[in-house]
């Protein structure tokens, strides 16, 4: 390795600059992750009969069930609507989180680097 940096790096970026850039990106990712955890995501199923709201930590925050959806003879349908609404809210949270991280990293897959 050449003294003071890596050969072939664009603009002659040295190790210190790379480390500083990586630390800045890590701080931005942590800030973004904290922000995402406080957001809420809602989804409905059964034509709006069931609405689930989760936060970015994948915690169920609220569940709204329209009384018309409660049929004692068809509890299975209500259970399916609840599961569908919660799962869709979770997928929405995951998709937004992935989109935000992709924008920050420029589409690079950094795996568990940060």
N, C-alpha and C positions, 0 to 999 in steps of 0.2 A: 504494500500500500504506500502510496506517495505521502510524503510528509505534509500534514495539514489538510488532508482530504482524500477523497476517492478519485481515482483517474476516471475520466469519462463521464463524470457527473455534470449535468447541465449547469452552466453558469459557474462552474468551479465550486459547487456547494461543499462545504467541509463538514466534518463530523459534528461540530458544535451547532452549526446551523440546522443540520438534520435532526439532532436531538431536540433542539428548541422547537422546531416545527412539529415533531412528534408529540412533545409535551403539550403544545398549544392545541393540537388536534384531540389529545386525550382529555384535556380540560373541557373543550367544547363538547365532546361526546358525553362526558359526565353531566354537564349542565343540561344537555338535551335530554338525557335519560331521566334526570330529576324532573324536568318539565313534562315529559311524556307520562311519568307516573302520576302526575296530578290531574291530567286530562281525563275526561270521561267519554265513553263511547256507548251509544245506544243502538239497539236493533230490535225490530219487531218481527213477529211471525203470526201466522193465522189471520192475515189481513188486518193486523194491528190489534188483535185480541190480547197478545202478550208482548210486553216490551221489557227488555232487560238492559240495564246500564251497568257497565264495568269500568274500572279505572285502568290506568296503564300498568298497574301491578297485577292485573288479572284477578281483581277482587270484585265480586258482585256487589254493587252499591245499592241497586234498587231493582225491584221486580214488580211490574204492574200487570194485573190480570183483569180484563174486562169481565164483569159478572156474567155476561152472556156466554163466556167461554167455559163456565163451570157447569158441566153436565155430569151429575153423579153416575149416570149410566155409561159415560165415556171418559173416564179418568185418564185412560191411556192417551187420548188425543191431547188433553191438557198437558200432560207430562211431555209429550213430543213437542208441543209448541214452546214450552219453557226451555227445553234442551236446545231447540233450534234457535231461539232468540238469544240465549246466552252464548252459544257457540258462534253465532254471527257477530255479536258484539266483540267477542275475543278476537275473531279474525280481523275485524275492522281495526282494533287496537294494534294488532301485530303488523298489519299492512302499513299503517301510518308510521309506526316505529321503524320498519324496514325502509320505507321511503325517505324518512328523515335521515337515517344513518347513511343511506346511499348518496343523498345529496351532500352530506358532510364529507364522505370519503371519496367522492367523485366516482362512485360505482365500483371502487376496489373492494374485494372481499377480503377483509382483514382477519377473518376467523376470530379466534379468541385473543388477538393481539392486545386489544385494549379492554 
